[in-house]
Amino acid sequence: MSGPGAAPCTRAPRGAVRKAAHPAARRRFVAAAGGVAGWLAAGPARALAPAPATAPATAPAPAPAPAPDYRVARQDVARLPDIALVTMHKRPTTLARELDTEQPLWLNFVFTTCSTTCSMQTAVLAALQARLHREQRAARFLSLTIDPEGDTPEQLSAFATRFGVQAASWQFCTGRFEDLLVPQRAFDVYRGSKASHPPVVLLRPARSAPWWRVTGFPTPEDLHGVLLAKLRGA
């Protein structure tokens, strides 16, 4: 760099650089070196000790799993008197004939103008039926109307179709009002009015096995688990 009043940029002799070092700078270097030597002299453990690790953040506790929204209990049922029924395909049948199977049997009570419990329950059972079909597990389903005066075979068929029911293993039946009160009372689902019937699904894992009552609002996965558990104990 050059300019008015600037000293000329000349290369000093090689030996002059070391001699020109300022005494104050030399003292600072010696003091720093002495400090490092003293720190090392304090012990190798101190010299090699790692820096304290930062404590990991505490992970939040997992949320508790929701409690099951259903209950399973054994359902004691006396011998059912036979009653006449009519299927959704307009074929005459009987309750004894529909219950006559070695396969696991799911039974529920519905009416087609119900827009809450009956529709939800039918959708859940239809999803269960589809899963069992994919798994090639045999099972039968039977739905009895509690509103035989309103539920004609045509209405029952349309209701089943709405939920994608596989009719080969699921039958919807109607009949006389007085006759259909018999199974309702036998399975303790009669409450005096179709609007107040409880959300109940019944399972018989095998012909000679006891009935099981599932009350509440299980998912298809819940019912699948109930079935497998009862099959192991059947």
Backbone bond lengths (Angstrom), bond angles and torsions (degrees), N, CA, C in turn:
res aa  C-N    CA-C-N  psi(-1)  N-CA   C-N-CA  omega(-1)  CA-C   N-CA-C  phi
1 M - - - 1.458 - - 1.511 107.61 -
2 S 1.325 119.51 135.91 1.462 123.28 -179.43 1.497 109.59 -137.62
3 G 1.287 116.14 159.37 1.446 120.48 179.37 1.501 109.38 166.98
4 P 1.294 115.79 178.43 1.451 118.26 -178.81 1.504 110.75 -61.08
5 G 1.256 119.77 127.21 1.451 125.58 176.39 1.497 113.21 80.75
6 A 1.390 121.56 -3.81 1.450 123.12 -177.48 1.513 109.21 -82.34
7 A 1.323 114.92 143.60 1.449 118.66 178.67 1.511 108.96 -74.38
8 P 1.344 116.97 143.87 1.459 119.19 -179.48 1.512 110.88 -65.28
9 C 1.378 116.01 137.73 1.471 121.85 -179.29 1.506 108.64 -82.09
10 T 1.356 116.15 93.63 1.443 121.11 -177.91 1.517 109.34 -114.25
11 R 1.349 119.14 146.96 1.457 124.13 179.29 1.519 108.47 -79.90
12 A 1.324 115.76 123.95 1.472 119.80 179.28 1.511 108.48 -77.73
13 P 1.347 115.61 155.71 1.465 118.61 175.59 1.522 110.46 -58.50
14 R 1.383 117.23 148.64 1.454 121.62 -173.85 1.509 112.02 -56.19
15 G 1.257 120.66 -44.45 1.452 123.01 -178.63 1.494 113.51 -69.65
16 A 1.318 117.41 -18.62 1.466 120.43 -175.96 1.496 112.44 -73.01
17 V 1.368 119.73 -26.38 1.470 122.00 -175.98 1.516 109.52 -64.02
18 R 1.367 117.38 -46.28 1.452 120.68 -178.12 1.517 110.43 -66.06
19 K 1.343 116.91 -39.77 1.454 120.04 -178.17 1.501 111.52 -71.24
20 A 1.331 117.88 -25.33 1.462 120.59 -175.61 1.509 112.39 -83.19
21 A 1.385 119.44 -7.13 1.453 120.43 -179.31 1.504 110.07 -57.25
22 H 1.330 116.40 135.86 1.450 121.70 -175.83 1.520 109.43 -71.29
23 P 1.334 119.31 135.18 1.470 121.23 179.53 1.523 113.35 -55.87
24 A 1.345 118.47 -33.33 1.474 121.44 -179.87 1.517 110.71 -66.16
25 A 1.327 119.15 -40.59 1.455 123.03 178.31 1.505 110.40 -63.45
26 R 1.364 115.86 -39.06 1.457 119.10 179.51 1.522 110.48 -64.25
27 R 1.317 116.89 -39.72 1.464 120.38 -179.48 1.529 111.25 -65.48
28 R 1.356 117.66 -39.03 1.472 120.98 179.00 1.516 111.21 -62.59
29 F 1.338 118.03 -41.12 1.466 121.88 179.04 1.515 111.30 -63.58
30 V 1.358 116.76 -44.96 1.454 120.84 -179.35 1.519 110.70 -62.94
31 A 1.339 116.13 -41.98 1.464 119.91 -179.89 1.518 110.39 -63.30
32 A 1.358 117.10 -41.42 1.463 120.80 -179.66 1.522 110.55 -65.36
33 A 1.328 116.85 -43.20 1.459 120.48 179.11 1.509 110.92 -62.73
34 G 1.345 116.88 -40.55 1.444 119.80 178.01 1.511 112.58 -63.81
35 G 1.336 116.64 -35.14 1.464 119.67 178.61 1.514 111.79 -66.10
36 V 1.332 118.43 -43.04 1.460 122.07 178.41 1.506 110.32 -63.85
37 A 1.373 116.36 -42.76 1.458 119.86 179.62 1.515 110.73 -61.86
38 G 1.335 116.45 -40.85 1.461 119.07 178.48 1.507 112.42 -63.86
39 W 1.350 118.39 -39.37 1.477 122.44 179.82 1.508 110.48 -64.65
40 L 1.374 116.73 -40.06 1.456 120.51 177.86 1.522 111.01 -68.81
41 A 1.351 116.25 -35.17 1.455 119.34 -178.73 1.522 111.47 -67.07
42 A 1.323 117.42 -16.76 1.467 119.95 -178.38 1.504 111.62 -68.28
43 G 1.331 118.81 -14.63 1.460 120.74 176.55 1.502 111.77 135.88
44 P 1.352 117.20 141.76 1.471 120.08 -178.84 1.515 112.47 -64.96
45 A 1.356 117.38 -30.14 1.469 118.38 -179.52 1.504 110.46 -62.37
46 R 1.346 114.30 -41.60 1.458 117.73 179.31 1.511 110.96 -68.79
47 A 1.339 115.50 -37.87 1.457 118.54 -177.30 1.511 111.09 -67.18
48 L 1.363 117.50 -34.83 1.460 120.54 -174.23 1.512 113.26 -100.14
49 A 1.320 118.24 -2.32 1.466 120.48 -177.53 1.510 109.81 -63.14
50 P 1.314 117.39 132.46 1.468 118.96 178.31 1.508 110.86 -70.38
51 A 1.294 113.21 158.45 1.454 118.35 176.66 1.526 108.90 -65.02
52 P 1.329 117.46 144.17 1.465 119.23 -179.63 1.516 110.98 -57.84
53 A 1.336 115.02 131.68 1.469 119.59 -178.69 1.516 110.14 -74.37
54 T 1.293 113.82 144.71 1.453 118.71 176.53 1.521 109.32 -74.10
55 A 1.289 116.84 129.75 1.466 120.50 -178.97 1.518 109.70 -61.91
56 P 1.354 117.43 130.72 1.469 118.54 -179.53 1.524 110.84 -65.56
57 A 1.297 113.55 148.27 1.470 118.40 178.21 1.519 109.35 -65.25
58 T 1.296 115.86 137.64 1.459 120.31 179.61 1.521 109.87 -70.08
59 A 1.372 116.49 123.72 1.467 120.05 179.88 1.515 109.40 -70.71
60 P 1.317 117.36 141.45 1.464 119.27 178.42 1.524 111.19 -64.12
61 A 1.287 116.16 142.74 1.467 120.75 179.28 1.519 109.49 -64.43
62 P 1.346 117.13 137.63 1.478 118.58 179.46 1.520 110.85 -62.92
63 A 1.315 113.94 146.30 1.462 118.58 179.22 1.516 109.60 -68.47
64 P 1.314 118.21 140.47 1.469 119.76 179.32 1.521 111.06 -63.61
65 A 1.330 115.98 143.89 1.463 120.47 179.37 1.520 108.91 -66.96
66 P 1.326 116.40 140.71 1.463 118.26 179.27 1.516 111.11 -64.13
67 A 1.304 115.41 145.17 1.461 120.34 179.37 1.527 109.35 -69.05
68 P 1.322 117.76 144.13 1.468 119.84 177.74 1.519 111.00 -56.88
69 D 1.320 115.76 139.84 1.458 120.98 -178.02 1.527 110.52 -96.75
70 Y 1.315 116.34 39.57 1.454 119.98 179.50 1.528 108.56 -159.42
71 R 1.320 115.46 165.24 1.463 121.45 178.05 1.524 108.51 -133.38
72 V 1.318 116.49 144.98 1.454 122.31 178.54 1.523 108.32 -118.13
73 A 1.317 116.62 129.35 1.458 121.20 179.27 1.522 108.93 -146.77
74 R 1.292 114.85 152.73 1.457 118.82 177.56 1.518 109.60 -68.63
75 Q 1.336 115.97 138.90 1.466 122.44 179.68 1.519 109.16 -112.10
76 D 1.315 116.31 108.21 1.461 120.39 176.72 1.525 108.95 -80.38
77 V 1.317 115.52 125.92 1.461 121.52 -177.71 1.524 108.83 -129.95
78 A 1.316 115.44 125.94 1.465 119.31 174.78 1.532 108.61 -71.68
79 R 1.302 115.77 168.51 1.462 119.67 178.63 1.528 109.63 -58.12
80 L 1.312 115.09 126.48 1.462 120.05 -176.20 1.523 110.94 -83.22
81 P 1.329 118.35 129.14 1.467 118.96 171.88 1.521 109.84 -67.96
82 D 1.302 116.51 144.39 1.456 119.88 -177.53 1.520 109.80 -73.49
83 I 1.314 115.92 143.92 1.462 121.31 176.37 1.524 108.35 -134.18
84 A 1.332 115.02 154.71 1.462 120.75 177.95 1.523 109.83 -81.54
85 L 1.321 115.41 140.31 1.461 121.96 179.19 1.522 109.60 -133.19
86 V 1.317 115.96 165.41 1.458 123.09 173.69 1.517 107.25 -129.65
87 T 1.313 117.00 129.39 1.459 120.32 -177.59 1.524 111.29 -79.64
88 M 1.330 115.01 169.97 1.462 119.80 177.50 1.524 111.52 -67.49
89 H 1.334 117.15 -11.03 1.463 121.22 175.38 1.524 111.47 -98.85
90 K 1.328 116.15 13.85 1.464 124.41 176.61 1.524 112.82 68.80
91 R 1.317 117.33 22.19 1.457 120.45 178.71 1.528 109.81 -96.99
92 P 1.320 118.13 136.32 1.467 119.75 176.37 1.527 110.57 -71.44
93 T 1.309 115.44 142.47 1.461 121.41 177.99 1.522 107.25 -152.45
94 T 1.306 116.46 -175.26 1.463 120.86 177.18 1.520 108.54 -134.65
95 L 1.325 115.48 161.38 1.453 119.46 178.19 1.530 110.56 -62.97
96 A 1.334 116.34 -41.24 1.466 119.77 179.90 1.524 110.99 -60.62
97 R 1.311 117.76 -39.85 1.460 120.84 179.90 1.528 111.00 -66.18
98 E 1.309 116.45 -40.37 1.473 119.80 -179.11 1.530 111.98 -71.04
99 L 1.315 117.04 -27.08 1.466 120.57 178.58 1.527 112.61 -87.89
100 D 1.321 116.30 -7.44 1.456 121.07 -174.64 1.530 110.62 -83.38
101 T 1.325 116.32 84.99 1.461 121.44 179.43 1.519 109.83 -153.53
102 E 1.319 114.80 147.05 1.461 120.03 174.70 1.524 110.92 -86.28
103 Q 1.306 116.58 -13.86 1.455 120.38 -178.03 1.523 110.73 -75.99
104 P 1.326 117.88 158.21 1.459 119.50 171.40 1.524 109.54 -55.91
105 L 1.314 116.41 139.14 1.466 121.13 -175.56 1.520 109.46 -126.43
106 W 1.336 115.61 125.04 1.455 122.83 173.38 1.525 108.12 -101.45
107 L 1.318 116.71 133.21 1.466 122.19 -178.54 1.516 109.24 -129.87
108 N 1.334 116.29 134.63 1.466 118.99 172.47 1.521 109.77 -145.98
109 F 1.327 115.35 171.57 1.460 122.74 -176.30 1.528 107.88 -123.69
110 V 1.331 116.24 128.38 1.462 120.89 -173.36 1.519 110.46 -139.61
111 F 1.323 115.33 169.68 1.465 121.07 161.72 1.519 107.24 -143.59
112 T 1.321 116.48 142.26 1.463 121.47 -165.05 1.521 114.15 -72.13
113 T 1.338 118.56 -19.58 1.464 119.73 179.44 1.529 111.27 -89.34
114 C 1.309 117.35 1.99 1.468 121.40 175.87 1.524 108.58 -75.87
115 S 1.316 117.00 125.91 1.469 120.44 -176.99 1.521 112.31 -105.53
116 T 1.319 117.86 4.73 1.466 119.75 -177.24 1.530 110.48 -118.30
117 T 1.321 116.73 -94.43 1.463 120.76 -172.70 1.521 112.74 -59.64
118 C 1.335 117.57 -46.62 1.470 120.44 -175.51 1.525 111.71 -63.27
119 S 1.319 116.22 -43.41 1.463 119.23 179.89 1.520 111.14 -66.50
120 M 1.338 116.82 -43.55 1.462 120.44 179.32 1.525 110.79 -62.27
121 Q 1.325 116.01 -45.48 1.461 120.38 -178.49 1.527 111.26 -64.58
122 T 1.312 117.39 -41.28 1.460 121.07 179.23 1.524 110.83 -64.60
123 A 1.330 116.80 -40.37 1.463 120.22 177.68 1.522 111.25 -63.07
124 V 1.326 117.28 -40.79 1.466 121.30 179.22 1.529 110.53 -65.35
125 L 1.327 116.60 -44.84 1.462 119.88 179.61 1.523 111.61 -66.49
126 A 1.329 116.84 -35.20 1.467 119.92 177.95 1.532 110.29 -65.24
127 A 1.337 117.16 -39.51 1.467 120.13 176.77 1.527 110.43 -66.11
128 L 1.332 116.70 -38.63 1.461 120.27 176.28 1.525 110.69 -63.81
129 Q 1.327 116.76 -44.03 1.460 120.44 178.91 1.523 111.07 -59.41
130 A 1.323 117.15 -43.54 1.468 120.89 179.75 1.527 110.91 -63.52
131 R 1.323 117.06 -39.96 1.473 119.44 179.15 1.525 111.34 -66.33
132 L 1.321 116.46 -44.00 1.465 119.07 179.11 1.522 111.19 -63.13
133 H 1.336 116.00 -35.09 1.465 119.73 177.50 1.524 110.39 -64.59
134 R 1.335 117.36 -42.24 1.469 120.38 178.22 1.525 110.93 -64.10
135 E 1.313 116.38 -35.18 1.463 120.87 -179.93 1.530 112.77 -82.82
136 Q 1.337 115.32 -2.51 1.466 121.52 -178.28 1.536 111.05 58.55
137 R 1.321 114.65 40.08 1.464 121.32 175.13 1.525 108.04 -101.97
138 A 1.310 116.58 125.04 1.458 120.33 -179.64 1.528 110.42 -74.15
139 A 1.316 115.81 139.58 1.466 122.03 175.42 1.519 107.72 -165.17
140 R 1.313 115.32 152.47 1.455 120.33 177.48 1.512 108.87 -122.65
141 F 1.352 114.59 154.65 1.457 122.10 -178.32 1.528 108.23 -130.99
142 L 1.322 115.74 140.93 1.467 121.29 178.53 1.517 108.43 -138.34
143 S 1.333 116.18 125.65 1.461 121.89 176.34 1.520 108.80 -118.15
144 L 1.332 116.09 125.15 1.459 122.19 178.34 1.515 108.84 -108.25
145 T 1.320 116.52 131.69 1.451 119.05 179.54 1.527 110.56 -75.37
146 I 1.328 115.33 146.53 1.463 120.50 172.52 1.530 109.94 -105.91
147 D 1.325 115.28 8.08 1.467 121.37 177.26 1.529 108.83 -131.70
148 P 1.331 117.43 64.48 1.467 119.40 -175.07 1.527 113.28 -65.08
149 E 1.310 117.12 -23.39 1.474 118.49 178.82 1.524 111.37 -71.10
150 G 1.304 117.20 -26.57 1.466 119.92 179.73 1.510 113.72 -103.23
151 D 1.326 116.59 -26.33 1.462 120.22 -175.64 1.523 111.26 -93.51
152 T 1.303 115.42 93.70 1.463 120.97 175.35 1.521 108.83 -78.97
153 P 1.316 118.56 164.97 1.471 119.46 175.08 1.525 112.75 -55.31
154 E 1.326 116.84 -38.02 1.465 120.24 179.01 1.534 110.92 -62.69
155 Q 1.327 115.98 -42.28 1.468 118.66 -179.87 1.527 111.49 -68.41
156 L 1.318 115.78 -38.62 1.462 118.98 177.26 1.524 111.34 -63.78
157 S 1.336 116.21 -39.73 1.460 120.23 179.03 1.525 110.94 -65.08
158 A 1.344 116.50 -42.52 1.471 120.06 179.10 1.524 110.54 -65.80
159 F 1.319 117.50 -37.09 1.468 122.15 178.14 1.529 110.27 -63.64
160 A 1.326 116.29 -44.66 1.464 120.32 178.82 1.523 111.09 -63.89
161 T 1.314 116.65 -41.36 1.460 120.75 -179.94 1.526 111.40 -63.42
162 R 1.323 116.47 -37.05 1.462 120.75 -178.96 1.524 111.86 -58.53
163 F 1.310 116.78 -32.06 1.462 120.59 -177.05 1.532 113.34 -102.40
164 G 1.314 116.76 9.85 1.457 119.94 176.85 1.512 113.92 67.70
165 V 1.325 116.38 31.55 1.463 120.81 -179.86 1.525 110.41 -64.57
166 Q 1.327 116.75 137.76 1.456 121.79 174.19 1.533 107.90 -88.26
167 A 1.330 114.87 103.07 1.464 120.72 -170.75 1.522 113.24 -64.63
168 A 1.326 118.48 -19.72 1.464 119.99 -178.62 1.521 111.81 -62.96
169 S 1.334 117.64 -26.82 1.469 120.22 -178.42 1.526 113.26 -126.55
170 W 1.333 116.41 12.88 1.474 119.14 -179.54 1.530 108.34 -140.88
171 Q 1.316 115.33 123.70 1.455 120.59 -179.38 1.522 110.82 -118.25
172 F 1.324 115.71 134.72 1.462 122.68 171.58 1.524 107.39 -105.83
173 C 1.327 116.71 133.97 1.469 120.04 -175.20 1.521 111.58 -132.91
174 T 1.320 113.82 150.03 1.454 122.39 172.92 1.523 107.81 -125.35
175 G 1.316 116.61 -174.36 1.467 121.15 -178.27 1.517 109.94 170.68
176 R 1.308 116.02 -156.64 1.460 120.68 178.46 1.528 109.31 -81.34
177 F 1.320 115.29 144.72 1.460 120.72 -176.98 1.524 111.29 -56.96
178 E 1.340 116.58 -48.07 1.471 120.48 -177.38 1.531 110.90 -63.72
179 D 1.312 116.43 -37.34 1.463 119.21 -179.89 1.531 111.21 -67.20
180 L 1.306 116.43 -40.83 1.455 119.95 -176.44 1.529 112.53 -73.20
181 L 1.330 116.81 -13.95 1.466 118.44 173.20 1.526 111.40 -69.59
182 V 1.334 117.33 -25.12 1.473 121.25 -176.84 1.526 111.39 -60.99
183 P 1.344 120.20 -54.77 1.471 119.06 179.03 1.530 112.52 -68.24
184 Q 1.326 116.82 -30.64 1.468 118.12 178.15 1.528 110.71 -61.84
185 R 1.311 115.61 -43.86 1.472 119.45 179.50 1.528 111.10 -71.94
186 A 1.324 116.53 -36.72 1.459 119.33 -179.03 1.526 111.42 -63.95
187 F 1.330 116.83 -35.37 1.463 121.18 -179.64 1.530 112.80 -98.38
188 D 1.335 115.95 9.42 1.469 122.13 175.76 1.524 112.93 56.48
189 V 1.331 115.95 49.35 1.461 119.55 174.65 1.526 111.40 -118.79
190 Y 1.311 117.46 -1.75 1.467 119.94 -179.16 1.523 109.26 -80.62
191 R 1.327 116.22 125.72 1.459 122.02 179.71 1.529 111.92 -125.30
192 G 1.336 116.95 17.39 1.460 120.25 176.18 1.505 115.04 87.29
193 S 1.333 117.51 -14.42 1.462 120.82 -178.81 1.522 108.81 -153.02
194 K 1.321 115.98 140.88 1.466 119.29 179.66 1.527 111.42 -63.56
195 A 1.332 116.72 -26.81 1.463 119.88 -177.53 1.517 112.60 -75.74
196 S 1.319 117.70 -13.69 1.468 119.55 -175.97 1.524 112.73 -115.67
197 H 1.334 117.72 16.28 1.461 117.90 -178.78 1.529 110.04 -70.30
198 P 1.330 117.84 143.83 1.464 121.08 -175.94 1.531 111.50 -77.69
199 P 1.339 116.94 155.60 1.475 120.48 176.67 1.524 109.92 -77.32
200 V 1.306 117.08 95.59 1.459 122.48 -175.09 1.528 109.84 -131.14
201 V 1.320 115.95 134.44 1.463 123.23 170.02 1.521 106.57 -122.39
202 L 1.318 116.57 137.99 1.462 121.40 -178.05 1.521 110.15 -114.41
203 L 1.316 115.42 140.86 1.462 121.54 -178.44 1.520 109.72 -128.48
204 R 1.329 115.24 130.99 1.458 121.27 168.45 1.521 106.73 -119.22
205 P 1.333 118.40 108.82 1.473 120.34 -173.88 1.523 114.23 -64.34
206 A 1.328 117.64 -27.85 1.469 122.28 179.22 1.518 107.58 -157.06
207 R 1.330 116.47 166.89 1.459 120.42 -174.69 1.536 112.12 -55.06
208 S 1.313 117.02 -45.18 1.456 120.62 -176.12 1.530 113.51 -91.24
209 A 1.324 117.84 1.65 1.465 121.82 -178.11 1.523 110.61 -84.61
210 P 1.316 117.67 157.98 1.467 119.85 176.78 1.526 111.34 -71.69
211 W 1.310 115.02 161.35 1.457 120.82 174.31 1.529 109.09 -82.45
212 W 1.317 115.01 148.97 1.455 121.95 175.43 1.518 109.14 -124.13
213 R 1.313 115.44 139.42 1.469 122.96 -175.70 1.529 108.79 -107.66
214 V 1.316 116.29 121.87 1.470 121.81 177.28 1.527 106.63 -109.80
215 T 1.310 116.05 110.61 1.462 121.66 -176.16 1.525 109.65 -108.75
216 G 1.322 116.81 134.48 1.459 120.65 177.91 1.512 111.35 119.11
217 F 1.325 115.08 -144.52 1.464 120.28 -172.62 1.528 110.96 -130.36
218 P 1.332 116.76 70.01 1.464 119.84 177.94 1.519 111.53 -72.84
219 T 1.316 115.88 157.63 1.461 121.94 173.33 1.527 108.61 -88.78
220 P 1.333 118.18 168.98 1.471 119.04 174.13 1.524 111.94 -57.30
221 E 1.326 117.09 -36.81 1.469 120.48 178.58 1.525 111.03 -65.50
222 D 1.342 116.20 -38.09 1.464 119.83 177.34 1.528 110.72 -61.52
223 L 1.325 116.56 -47.21 1.464 120.19 -178.54 1.526 111.27 -66.86
224 H 1.315 116.39 -35.08 1.460 120.09 176.95 1.528 109.40 -62.13
225 G 1.327 116.58 -42.89 1.453 120.65 178.19 1.527 112.25 -65.01
226 V 1.325 116.84 -40.23 1.461 121.04 177.45 1.520 110.01 -61.46
227 L 1.316 116.63 -44.33 1.468 120.67 -179.51 1.533 111.57 -60.66
228 L 1.323 116.31 -48.32 1.463 119.52 -178.55 1.530 110.64 -63.18
229 A 1.331 116.67 -39.72 1.461 119.82 179.66 1.518 111.08 -64.16
230 K 1.324 117.22 -42.11 1.471 119.96 -178.42 1.530 110.83 -75.34
231 L 1.319 118.52 -29.42 1.464 119.72 175.49 1.522 110.82 -65.25
232 R 1.330 115.96 -36.27 1.464 118.53 178.61 1.524 111.29 -67.41
233 G 1.329 115.37 -28.26 1.465 118.33 -179.99 1.501 115.00 -100.13
234 A 1.334 116.39 0.89 1.465 120.17 -176.63 1.520 110.85 -71.47
